[in-house]
Structure formats: C-alpha cells, structure tokens
Amino acid sequence: MKTDRLLKVTQNMREMGLKQLLISAPNSIFYLTGKFIHPGERMVVLSVKENGDTTLFANRLFAVGSVDGANLIEYDDTDDCIAVLSEGVESGNIGFDKEWACRFALPLMERRSDIKAIIGSPAVDRARMLKTKEEIDLMRLSSRLNDKAIDKAISALSDGVKESEIANVYMNEAKRLGAGGGSFDSLICFGANCAEPHHATDDTMIKAGDSVILDVGASLNAYCSDMTRTVFFKSATEEQKKVYEIVERANAAGRAAVKPGVKLKDVDRAARKVIEDAGYGKYFIHRTGHGIGLEVHEFPDVSAVSEAVCEPGMVFSVEPGIYLPGSFGVRVEDLVAVTEDGCETLNEYTKEMRVVGC
C-alpha cells in the first residue's frame, strides 16, 4: 500500500463521516496499491476502513498474488461474491465508488439494511487531486514527450493526408519516445470538423485553407498528458487569424488567473471573458478545463460552476475554444500545475499562430 496516499484518503473519509470506503475504479485501486486490475464483468473492490485497515476482494482468476500492507480475499466464479464482500463490510456510513456497477452495489444494499450507502469517491478524488512533486515530475515528462510527438504529427501535414493518418503518425512517434499508449483517442480535425469539439477522427482529407486541431495526449509511467494546438494548412483567412488570436489570449488569461486560493470558476471566468468580450461567447461551448493525472479527465472541473479552490499540487487543463459551425474551429490547450505563487505550464510546445504545409 502507498501509505502516504492511504493517510490522505482516510483523513478525507473522517471528514466525510465514512466508516468504510469500497473502491472499484481500477485507477483508484492502482493509486493506493500499485496494482492495476481490469475487472471486466467481475467484482474487484478495495475496502478501506477509517483506521486504515485495507482489504482487496478479487476473483482468483486475476492472480493478484499479494498486496503489501493489505489483506487479500479471493473468491471463485462459483462463489457468491456479494456474500464474500458483505462479510467484510461494517454497518453505518459506507462510501460507495461512483463507478461501482449497480449489479454489485444494489445486491449489497438489499442484503445489508444496516448500511447507509454514500458516494464516497471524493475521499480518493481529493487525494488524487493533489499531486506530489514526484507525480508532477512524471507528468512534466509525459507533457514534454507530447511536445515532441505533436511536432512530428504537425510536420506530417501535407496534400492528401487524412485525419486518421495524422493520428497514426502521432501515436507511432509517442510510442517510439516511450509512451505506453495514448491518454485517449487522438482528436484530429480538419476544416469544418474543427467546429465539433469532440469530433471523432475519421478519413477526412486535408485541403488548403483548413484549420487543423490536434488534441493529443500520451501515457508515460501511468501518468497522462493532454494538449491541443491549432494550425492552418497552406493559408489562413483574416477571420481565422482573428479567432486564433482571441483563443490564444483566452488561454493566457486563464493560466494567468491560476494561483492558490483562486476558485476554478474564476479561472474559467478569466478565459471565458476574453472570448465573450470579443463577441464570440456563444461559440465557446464547453468548460475551460479538467483535472488530469492517472486518467485524462479527473476531479476537479474548471467550469463556471466549480467551487474547487486552486491548491499547490493540482494539475489541470486550460483549453478555451471557439467553434463556428460549418466553418472552422480553434482550441488551444495547456496543462498547468499549481505552485505556491502561481502555476507552471507543463508543456512547452509553441502557441504561435502558424500556417504550415506551404
């Protein structure tokens, strides 16, 4: 067990009034144990009691072996896994993982009228939110790898190339540099596809005058990177240049607002105001950012309603965008780590307005 992390989780549990926490999210189990188990349809639960006692419940098929500092209770496919788990669950306020499948959670609740089920994930989410120096070092390395891989992808933009081909160039380069894989499926968008923030990369072929959005990230030593850059292929109109300049300023304003004590809704406000003041507010249709770490989207959100407060050790994205339906879009995204007096931008790749492929 990662004892320093466990201490943070149990402290959060006490503040939430939880006697026990049942964790099912694979990345949260990995965060505390160093073991990643993909459960599929089977039940895997890490039980954490308020005194720090931990037990991993897992199917014998996973061959977990042992977990340092924790008990291991294994069951077979022929066993009633809910009954096995129930024997280790106390009465009272029990935290359930927000990702725990209903097929396990509901039967446990039906059998145990003496427990009060509470969404307990914030106890882990808040611990994962505050990264250690070592975690931030890993995320910085992951971001620098991302810098190099996106440069390779942008350099491959040429006549006749497809979105899917650029995605492959990016991933091949990221893996060549040591990435274990992508943080998510790369979002490569050409032309009007750039007006869809979550466009699924397809076989659209590039043409002169297209805006090109590359939203990419890689996983290195289990930690994610995430970055978006927008470039223009062969030429850029005055409107494209104008929109790019607005979005780049919004990105800078959002990052400049980050410092300890500032609410994340105020970071969102700083970025959003730049776009609204320029007359494009209705075309900025998503939150400004999200937490990141072992997963590409983690607690907290950087949104207009987020009451979370910046603290040293938090890492999140700042990614404003403008999306003009049927025409083009621009997004510029960086990852920032909150420091004692502001923030550090983890990636270094240029945000200069660029026309490529000439």
C-alpha positions in Angstrom: 0.0 0.0 0.0 1.1 3.6 -0.7 0.9 4.6 3.0 1.2 8.4 2.4 -1.7 8.2 -0.1 -3.7 6.0 2.3 -3.4 8.6 5.0 -4.8 11.3 2.8 -7.7 9.1 1.9 -8.6 8.1 5.5 -8.4 11.7 6.6 -10.8 12.6 3.9 -13.0 9.7 5.0 -13.2 11.0 8.5 -14.1 14.5 7.3 -16.9 12.8 5.2 -18.1 10.7 8.2 -17.3 7.4 6.5 -16.6 4.2 8.4 -15.5 2.3 5.3 -14.9 3.0 1.7 -15.4 0.5 -1.1 -13.3 1.4 -4.1 -13.8 -0.2 -7.5 -12.3 2.2 -10.0 -9.1 0.5 -11.4 -7.1 3.7 -11.4 -8.0 4.5 -7.8 -7.1 0.9 -6.7 -3.8 1.4 -8.6 -3.2 4.8 -6.9 -3.3 3.1 -3.5 -1.9 -0.4 -4.2 0.4 0.0 -7.2 -1.6 -2.9 -8.8 -3.8 -2.3 -11.9 -6.6 -4.8 -12.3 -9.1 -4.5 -15.1 -12.2 -6.3 -13.6 -14.2 -6.8 -16.8 -17.6 -8.2 -15.6 -16.2 -9.5 -12.3 -16.1 -7.8 -8.9 -12.9 -6.2 -7.7 -13.2 -4.0 -4.6 -10.6 -2.4 -2.4 -12.0 -1.9 1.1 -10.5 0.9 3.2 -11.6 1.4 6.8 -11.3 4.7 8.7 -8.5 3.2 10.8 -6.5 2.4 7.6 -7.2 -1.3 7.5 -7.4 -2.4 3.9 -8.6 -5.5 2.1 -8.7 -6.3 -1.6 -11.5 -8.5 -2.7 -10.7 -10.1 -6.1 -11.6 -13.1 -8.3 -8.9 -15.8 -8.1 -8.6 -15.6 -11.9 -6.7 -12.3 -11.6 -3.8 -14.0 -9.8 -3.2 -10.8 -7.7 -0.6 -12.6 -5.6 -0.3 -10.3 -2.6 -0.8 -6.6 -1.7 1.8 -5.2 0.6 0.1 -3.8 3.7 -3.3 -5.1 2.8 -5.4 -8.3 3.3 -6.3 -10.2 0.2 -9.6 -12.1 0.0 -10.1 -14.1 -3.2 -13.3 -15.8 -4.5 -14.1 -18.1 -7.3 -16.7 -17.9 -10.1 -18.7 -20.5 -8.2 -18.9 -18.3 -5.1 -21.5 -15.6 -4.2 -19.1 -12.7 -4.4 -21.6 -10.3 -2.7 -21.8 -12.6 0.3 -18.0 -12.8 0.4 -17.8 -9.0 0.3 -20.6 -8.5 2.8 -18.7 -10.4 5.5 -16.1 -7.6 5.4 -18.4 -4.6 5.4 -19.3 -2.9 8.6 -22.6 -1.2 9.5 -23.1 2.5 9.3 -22.0 5.1 6.7 -20.3 3.2 3.9 -18.7 5.0 0.9 -19.5 3.5 -2.5 -17.4 4.2 -5.5 -19.2 6.4 -8.1 -18.1 3.9 -10.8 -19.2 0.8 -9.0 -21.6 -1.2 -11.1 -25.2 -1.4 -9.9 -25.1 -5.2 -10.4 -22.8 -5.3 -7.3 -23.9 -2.2 -5.3 -27.6 -2.9 -5.3 -27.5 -6.5 -4.1 -25.2 -5.5 -1.3 -27.6 -2.7 -0.3 -30.5 -5.1 -0.4 -28.8 -7.6 1.8 -27.5 -5.1 4.3 -30.2 -2.8 5.7 -27.7 -1.7 8.4 -25.6 0.3 6.0 -26.1 3.7 4.6 -24.6 4.0 1.2 -22.9 7.3 0.4 -21.0 8.3 -2.7 -17.5 8.0 -1.3 -15.3 8.7 -4.3 -14.5 12.3 -3.2 -12.3 10.8 -0.5 -10.0 9.3 -3.2 -10.6 12.0 -5.8 -9.4 14.8 -3.5 -6.3 12.8 -2.6 -5.5 12.2 -6.3 -6.2 15.9 -7.0 -3.1 17.0 -5.0 -0.1 15.6 -6.8 3.3 15.1 -5.1 6.5 16.5 -6.6 7.3 13.1 -7.9 3.9 12.8 -9.7 4.3 16.3 -11.2 7.8 15.3 -12.4 6.3 12.3 -14.2 3.5 14.5 -15.7 6.1 17.0 -16.9 8.0 14.2 -18.6 4.8 13.0 -20.2 4.0 16.5 -21.4 7.5 17.0 -22.9 7.1 13.7 -24.8 3.7 15.1 -26.0 5.5 18.2 -27.3 7.8 16.1 -29.4 5.1 13.8 -30.7 2.7 16.6 -31.7 5.5 18.3 -33.6 6.0 15.1 -35.6 2.3 15.0 -36.4 2.2 18.6 -37.5 5.2 18.1 -39.7 3.3 15.3 -41.5 0.5 17.6 -42.7 0.7 17.5 -46.5 -1.6 17.4 -49.5 -4.0 14.4 -49.5 -3.3 13.3 -45.9 -6.2 12.0 -43.8 -7.1 12.8 -40.2 -6.6 9.1 -39.3 -3.1 9.1 -40.8 -2.0 12.1 -38.7 -3.4 10.3 -35.6 -1.3 7.3 -36.5 1.8 9.5 -37.0 1.3 11.0 -33.6 0.8 7.7 -31.8 3.7 5.9 -33.5 6.0 8.8 -32.5 4.7 8.8 -28.9 5.3 5.1 -28.6 8.8 5.4 -30.2 9.6 8.0 -27.5 8.5 5.6 -24.7 4.8 6.2 -24.2 2.8 3.2 -23.1 -0.1 4.4 -25.3 -2.5 7.3 -25.6 -4.2 9.1 -22.8 -7.3 9.0 -25.0 -8.1 8.5 -28.7 -6.4 11.4 -30.5 -8.8 14.1 -31.8 -7.5 15.2 -35.2 -9.9 17.6 -37.1 -9.6 19.2 -40.5 -11.7 22.1 -41.7 -15.4 22.2 -40.7 -14.7 19.2 -38.4 -12.9 21.6 -36.1 -16.2 23.1 -35.2 -17.1 19.9 -33.4 -15.1 19.9 -30.1 -15.3 16.1 -29.8 -15.2 15.2 -33.5 -14.2 11.5 -33.9 -11.1 11.3 -36.1 -12.0 9.9 -39.5 -10.7 9.7 -43.1 -11.4 13.3 -44.0 -8.7 14.6 -46.3 -7.0 17.9 -45.7 -7.4 20.8 -48.1 -5.8 24.2 -48.4 -7.2 26.8 -46.0 -8.3 24.2 -43.4 -7.9 24.8 -39.8 -6.3 21.8 -38.1 -7.0 20.9 -34.5 -4.7 18.3 -32.9 -5.9 17.3 -29.4 -3.5 14.6 -28.3 -2.0 13.0 -25.2 0.1 10.1 -24.1 0.6 8.0 -21.0 4.1 7.7 -19.6 4.8 5.8 -16.4 1.0 5.7 -15.9 0.6 9.5 -16.0 -1.3 11.3 -18.7 -0.5 14.3 -20.8 -3.1 16.3 -22.8 -2.5 19.2 -25.2 -4.3 20.9 -28.1 -2.8 23.0 -30.8 -4.5 24.6 -33.9 -2.6 25.3 -37.1 -3.7 26.3 -40.6 -2.9 24.4 -43.8 -1.3 26.5 -46.6 -3.3 29.6 -45.8 -5.3 31.4 -43.2 -8.1 33.9 -43.6 -8.2 37.1 -41.6 -11.1 35.7 -39.6 -9.2 32.6 -38.8 -6.2 34.7 -37.7 -8.5 36.9 -35.6 -10.2 33.9 -33.9 -6.9 32.2 -33.2 -5.5 35.4 -31.5 -8.6 35.6 -29.3 -8.4 32.0 -28.2 -4.7 32.3 -27.5 -5.3 35.3 -25.4 -8.1 33.4 -23.5 -5.7 30.6 -22.8 -3.1 33.0 -21.5 -5.7 34.8 -19.3 -6.9 31.5 -17.9 -3.4 30.4 -17.0 -2.6 33.9 -15.5 -5.5 33.6 -13.2 -4.2 30.3 -11.6 -2.8 30.8 -8.1 -3.5 29.3 -4.7 -6.8 30.5 -3.2 -8.5 31.2 -6.6 -11.7 29.3 -7.3 -11.7 27.3 -10.5 -14.8 29.0 -11.6 -12.8 32.2 -11.6 -10.2 30.6 -13.8 -13.0 29.7 -16.2 -14.3 33.2 -16.0 -10.9 34.7 -16.8 -10.6 32.7 -20.0 -14.3 33.0 -21.0 -14.4 36.8 -20.5 -11.8 37.3 -23.3 -13.9 35.3 -25.7 -17.1 37.0 -24.7 -15.6 40.5 -24.9 -14.5 39.7 -28.4 -18.1 38.8 -29.4 -17.7 35.0 -29.7 -19.1 34.0 -26.3 -21.8 31.7 -27.7 -19.2 29.8 -29.7 -17.3 28.7 -26.6 -19.5 25.7 -25.7 -17.6 23.7 -23.1 -15.8 24.1 -19.7 -12.4 25.7 -19.7 -10.6 22.6 -18.3 -10.4 19.4 -16.3 -8.2 17.7 -13.8 -5.7 15.2 -15.0 -3.3 12.6 -13.6 -3.6 8.8 -13.8 -6.7 9.5 -16.0 -7.1 12.2 -18.6 -10.2 13.5 -17.0 -10.1 13.7 -13.2 -11.6 15.8 -10.5 -12.0 18.8 -10.5 -13.6 20.5 -13.4 -12.5 24.0 -14.4 -16.0 25.3 -15.1 -18.4 28.2 -14.5 -19.9 26.3 -11.5 -16.8 24.8 -9.9 -16.3 25.9 -6.3 -13.0 24.0 -6.0 -10.1 26.2 -5.0 -6.6 26.2 -6.5 -4.1 24.5 -4.2 -0.4 23.7 -4.8 -0.1 20.3 -6.4 -3.3 20.5 -8.5 -2.8 19.8 -12.2 -5.5 20.7 -14.8 -6.0 21.8 -18.3 -6.8 25.3 -19.6 -8.4 24.8 -23.1 -10.7 27.6 -24.3 -12.0 27.3 -27.9 -14.2 29.0 -30.4 -16.3 26.7 -32.8 -18.0 28.2 -35.8 -20.5 25.6 -37.2 -19.9 24.5 -40.7 -16.8 26.7 -41.0 -13.8 26.1 -38.6 -12.8 26.0 -35.0 -9.8 26.9 -32.8 -8.7 25.4 -29.5 -5.5 26.0 -27.5 -4.9 23.7 -24.5 -2.1 23.6 -21.9 -1.6 21.7 -18.7 -0.8 23.7 -15.6 0.5 22.6 -12.2 -0.5 25.0 -9.3 2.6 26.2 -7.5 3.0 28.2 -4.2 2.7 31.6 -6.1 1.0 30.8 -9.4 1.4 27.9 -11.9 3.8 26.1 -14.1 2.8 25.2 -17.7 3.9 21.6 -18.1 4.1 21.6 -21.9 6.4 23.9 -23.9 5.2 23.5 -27.5 4.7 26.8 -29.3 1.3 28.5 -29.4 2.3 30.9 -32.1 -0.3 31.2 -34.9 1.2 29.0 -37.7 0.4 28.3 -41.3 2.0 25.0 -42.3 2.4 22.9 -45.4 3.5 25.8 -47.6 
